Amino acid sequence: MVAEKAASSTKANQENLDVLASTRAVIKTALEKLGYPEEVYELLKDPLRMLTVRIPVRMDDGSVKVFTGYRAQHNDAVGPTKGGIRFHPDVTENEIKALSIWMSLKAGIVDLPYGGAKGGIVCDPRKMSFRELEGLSRGYVRAVSQIVGPTKDIPAPDVMTNSQIMAWMMDEYSRIDEFNNPGFITGKPLVLGGSHGRETATAKGVTIVLNEAAKKRGINVKGAKVIVQGFGNAGSYLSKFMHDAGAKVVGISDAYGALYDPDGLDIDYLLDRRDSFGTVTKLFNNTITNKELLEQECDIIIPAAVENQITIENAHNIKASIVVEAANGPTTMEATKILTERGILIVPDVLASAGGVTVSYFEWVQNNQGFYWTEEEIDKRLHEIMIKAFNNIYDTAQTRNVDMRLAAYMVGVRKMAEASRFRGWV
């Protein structure tokens, strides 16, 4: 058992090192294309700050367990850093570093006054009680309190964290700061200063750029065949949004397998039957694998699960005209090259999933003003920002003759590089 855990940890470290290396490689190319000198890359290839903390928690059985946590602040030249906190057994330092860089790029793409950050704790929240999770959440805030805050670094939910965990963290920070400070964190419950539209923001952002991509390819979303890989928070909302828009959702998947029906799946029925972890395929006998699902006939594929799903091994078998990346890093660099050469339009993750940080920004602005917007106002502002970002990146890709991923990195890194230059850092 110990050997299995060690092997799993080694594999996770290697994968996340690969993700960090590939992220650095695209940033380097983007900066070269934009004409920036080598020292700008040296500044931006790693976070400015990386804090590792140890968090002791009294468990329900009376023992004390010490957890490891991280907070990476990539670059604050533009403004305070912003990024989620994930609770997961496979969290590693390199993963947190890479994700903080992606957050900087997302903020640049949608033109927010932020740099990127990311946090994580090595734990399995599925095996912890409510009380233990509260102790861990509050302990993390105490450990990082000196480097976070509404004008320094604003956390948010991420993998396996939610509005309740954000509420505990806000309460702990307010105790330390000795006054109520809702702007310290986003993704909170509405009654504690949360924003309308935050829960569905990532999926809505993906839907908006998907519609724009479909227009570019002359595809009518109504009646289009769509595959959504993943049926968790983002995947389930995406399936519902696509279904309600008249698309034919022909495939969905979860951790245990996939369902495919060329005539379209009953999404409302599947949503009613899924469990709290977003799994539903165990209820069916005629399942296929996630790998097989990606190679089925469709117009649009939305990878909304985990990284490295479209690789050099299956890129030649993808039959979709458009791939919209709702997950982080679902397409490898080699696969990106193959898909682009085959004329498949890739809407990259740093653009497609930027809806979450955009509505988090709206929440922070509302907290600072003490004035709160309606859901209709949030939706209108999100549409304007996402459509503008998509068209900016699409036009950059066309004029510079590069793929959409490199174009997104070029747009995302420019604001950060310019701010660093004006500050005299490089």
Solvent accessible surface area in square Angstrom, and as a share of the most:
residue,aa,sasa,rsa
1,M,165,0.74
2,V,124,0.72
3,A,78,0.61
4,E,120,0.54
5,K,134,0.57
6,A,58,0.45
7,A,65,0.50
8,S,58,0.37
9,S,56,0.36
10,T,92,0.54
11,K,131,0.56
12,A,11,0.09
13,N,63,0.32
14,Q,94,0.42
15,E,64,0.29
16,N,15,0.08
17,L,79,0.40
18,D,72,0.37
19,V,21,0.12
20,L,2,0.01
21,A,53,0.41
22,S,36,0.23
23,T,2,0.01
24,R,56,0.20
25,A,55,0.42
26,V,10,0.05
27,I,0,0.00
28,K,67,0.28
29,T,53,0.31
30,A,0,0.00
31,L,3,0.01
32,E,106,0.48
33,K,93,0.39
34,L,34,0.17
35,G,62,0.60
36,Y,34,0.13
37,P,70,0.44
38,E,96,0.43
39,E,90,0.40
40,V,2,0.01
41,Y,28,0.11
42,E,84,0.38
43,L,39,0.19
44,L,0,0.00
45,K,54,0.23
46,D,40,0.21
47,P,18,0.11
48,L,68,0.34
49,R,105,0.38
50,M,54,0.24
51,L,57,0.29
52,T,73,0.42
53,V,14,0.08
54,R,149,0.54
55,I,1,0.01
56,P,84,0.53
57,V,5,0.03
58,R,145,0.53
59,M,27,0.12
60,D,84,0.43
61,D,120,0.62
62,G,41,0.40
63,S,55,0.36
64,V,77,0.44
65,K,107,0.45
66,V,69,0.40
67,F,10,0.04
68,T,29,0.17
69,G,0,0.00
70,Y,27,0.10
71,R,0,0.00
72,A,0,0.00
73,Q,6,0.03
74,H,0,0.00
75,N,1,0.00
76,D,35,0.18
77,A,4,0.03
78,V,35,0.20
79,G,14,0.14
80,P,25,0.16
81,T,1,0.00
82,K,2,0.01
83,G,1,0.01
84,G,5,0.04
85,I,1,0.01
86,R,24,0.09
87,F,0,0.00
88,H,47,0.21
89,P,53,0.34
90,D,60,0.31
91,V,7,0.04
92,T,12,0.07
93,E,69,0.31
94,N,33,0.17
95,E,24,0.11
96,I,0,0.00
97,K,38,0.16
98,A,1,0.00
99,L,9,0.05
100,S,0,0.00
101,I,0,0.00
102,W,17,0.06
103,M,18,0.08
104,S,4,0.02
105,L,0,0.00
106,K,19,0.08
107,A,1,0.01
108,G,11,0.11
109,I,7,0.03
110,V,7,0.04
111,D,91,0.47
112,L,2,0.01
113,P,51,0.32
114,Y,5,0.02
115,G,2,0.02
116,G,0,0.00
117,A,0,0.00
118,K,9,0.04
119,G,0,0.00
120,G,0,0.00
121,I,0,0.00
122,V,51,0.29
123,C,8,0.05
124,D,27,0.14
125,P,15,0.10
126,R,126,0.46
127,K,171,0.72
128,M,24,0.11
129,S,39,0.25
130,F,138,0.57
131,R,120,0.44
132,E,15,0.07
133,L,23,0.11
134,E,52,0.23
135,G,25,0.24
136,L,0,0.00
137,S,0,0.00
138,R,33,0.12
139,G,5,0.05
140,Y,2,0.01
141,V,1,0.01
142,R,127,0.46
143,A,42,0.32
144,V,3,0.02
145,S,21,0.14
146,Q,160,0.71
147,I,44,0.22
148,V,1,0.01
149,G,2,0.02
150,P,27,0.17
151,T,114,0.66
152,K,110,0.47
153,D,0,0.00
154,I,0,0.00
155,P,2,0.01
156,A,6,0.04
157,P,28,0.18
158,D,38,0.20
159,V,59,0.34
160,M,68,0.30
161,T,14,0.08
162,N,81,0.42
163,S,49,0.31
164,Q,62,0.28
165,I,6,0.03
166,M,0,0.00
167,A,11,0.08
168,W,22,0.08
169,M,0,0.00
170,M,10,0.04
171,D,48,0.25
172,E,14,0.06
173,Y,19,0.07
174,S,14,0.09
175,R,157,0.57
176,I,78,0.39
177,D,54,0.28
178,E,153,0.68
179,F,125,0.52
180,N,105,0.54
181,N,13,0.06
182,P,28,0.18
183,G,4,0.04
184,F,1,0.01
185,I,0,0.00
186,T,0,0.00
187,G,4,0.04
188,K,9,0.04
189,P,38,0.24
190,L,99,0.49
191,V,138,0.79
192,L,70,0.35
193,G,12,0.11
194,G,3,0.03
195,S,8,0.05
196,H,71,0.32
197,G,18,0.17
198,R,42,0.15
199,E,122,0.55
200,T,26,0.15
201,A,0,0.00
202,T,34,0.20
203,A,2,0.01
204,K,48,0.20
205,G,0,0.00
206,V,0,0.00
207,T,20,0.11
208,I,6,0.03
209,V,0,0.00
210,L,0,0.00
211,N,51,0.26
212,E,17,0.08
213,A,0,0.00
214,A,1,0.01
215,K,138,0.59
216,K,85,0.36
217,R,93,0.34
218,G,70,0.68
219,I,38,0.19
220,N,112,0.57
221,V,18,0.11
222,K,147,0.62
223,G,47,0.46
224,A,4,0.03
225,K,64,0.27
226,V,0,0.00
227,I,0,0.00
228,V,0,0.00
229,Q,1,0.01
230,G,5,0.05
231,F,3,0.01
232,G,29,0.28
233,N,88,0.45
234,A,24,0.18
235,G,0,0.00
236,S,5,0.03
237,Y,58,0.22
238,L,0,0.00
239,S,0,0.00
240,K,62,0.26
241,F,45,0.19
242,M,1,0.00
243,H,64,0.29
244,D,92,0.48
245,A,50,0.39
246,G,31,0.30
247,A,7,0.05
248,K,76,0.32
249,V,2,0.01
250,V,0,0.00
251,G,0,0.00
252,I,0,0.00
253,S,1,0.01
254,D,12,0.06
255,A,93,0.72
256,Y,136,0.52
257,G,6,0.06
258,A,0,0.00
259,L,9,0.05
260,Y,53,0.20
261,D,50,0.26
262,P,68,0.42
263,D,117,0.61
264,G,21,0.20
265,L,29,0.14
266,D,87,0.45
267,I,0,0.00
268,D,61,0.32
269,Y,95,0.36
270,L,5,0.03
271,L,43,0.22
272,D,119,0.62
273,R,108,0.40
274,R,75,0.27
275,D,67,0.35
276,S,109,0.70
277,F,132,0.55
278,G,2,0.02
279,T,16,0.09
280,V,3,0.01
281,T,2,0.01
282,K,128,0.54
283,L,96,0.48
284,F,60,0.25
285,N,160,0.82
286,N,121,0.62
287,T,52,0.30
288,I,49,0.25
289,T,74,0.43
290,N,38,0.19
291,K,111,0.47
292,E,79,0.36
293,L,0,0.00
294,L,1,0.00
295,E,36,0.16
296,Q,51,0.22
297,E,105,0.47
298,C,11,0.06
299,D,48,0.25
300,I,0,0.00
301,I,0,0.00
302,I,0,0.00
303,P,0,0.00
304,A,15,0.12
305,A,46,0.36
306,V,86,0.49
307,E,63,0.28
308,N,60,0.31
309,Q,45,0.20
310,I,0,0.00
311,T,32,0.18
312,I,108,0.55
313,E,135,0.60
314,N,5,0.03
315,A,0,0.00
316,H,119,0.53
317,N,65,0.33
318,I,0,0.00
319,K,94,0.40
320,A,4,0.03
321,S,44,0.28
322,I,0,0.00
323,V,0,0.00
324,V,0,0.00
325,E,0,0.00
326,A,10,0.08
327,A,8,0.07
328,N,40,0.21
329,G,13,0.13
330,P,0,0.00
331,T,7,0.04
332,T,29,0.17
333,M,77,0.34
334,E,95,0.43
335,A,0,0.00
336,T,4,0.02
337,K,132,0.56
338,I,20,0.10
339,L,0,0.00
340,T,58,0.34
341,E,123,0.55
342,R,104,0.38
343,G,42,0.41
344,I,13,0.07
345,L,11,0.06
346,I,6,0.03
347,V,0,0.00
348,P,0,0.00
349,D,5,0.03
350,V,1,0.00
351,L,0,0.00
352,A,0,0.00
353,S,11,0.07
354,A,0,0.00
355,G,0,0.00
356,G,6,0.06
357,V,10,0.06
358,T,0,0.00
359,V,1,0.00
360,S,1,0.01
361,Y,49,0.19
362,F,5,0.02
363,E,0,0.00
364,W,33,0.11
365,V,26,0.15
366,Q,1,0.01
367,N,18,0.09
368,N,89,0.46
369,Q,113,0.50
370,G,55,0.53
371,F,132,0.55
372,Y,100,0.38
373,W,23,0.08
374,T,70,0.41
375,E,79,0.35
376,E,127,0.57
377,E,68,0.31
378,I,4,0.02
379,D,41,0.21
380,K,131,0.55
381,R,95,0.35
382,L,3,0.01
383,H,72,0.32
384,E,94,0.42
385,I,42,0.21
386,M,0,0.00
387,I,55,0.28
388,K,144,0.61
389,A,4,0.03
390,F,0,0.00
391,N,49,0.25
392,N,70,0.36
393,I,0,0.00
394,Y,38,0.14
395,D,78,0.40
396,T,17,0.10
397,A,6,0.04
398,Q,113,0.50
399,T,114,0.66
400,R,105,0.38
401,N,140,0.72
402,V,22,0.13
403,D,42,0.22
404,M,10,0.05
405,R,13,0.05
406,L,22,0.11
407,A,0,0.00
408,A,0,0.00
409,Y,9,0.04
410,M,0,0.00
411,V,11,0.06
412,G,0,0.00
413,V,0,0.00
414,R,89,0.33
415,K,68,0.29
416,M,7,0.03
417,A,0,0.00
418,E,48,0.21
419,A,21,0.17
420,S,0,0.00
421,R,111,0.41
422,F,158,0.66
423,R,136,0.50
424,G,61,0.59
425,W,100,0.35
426,V,56,0.32
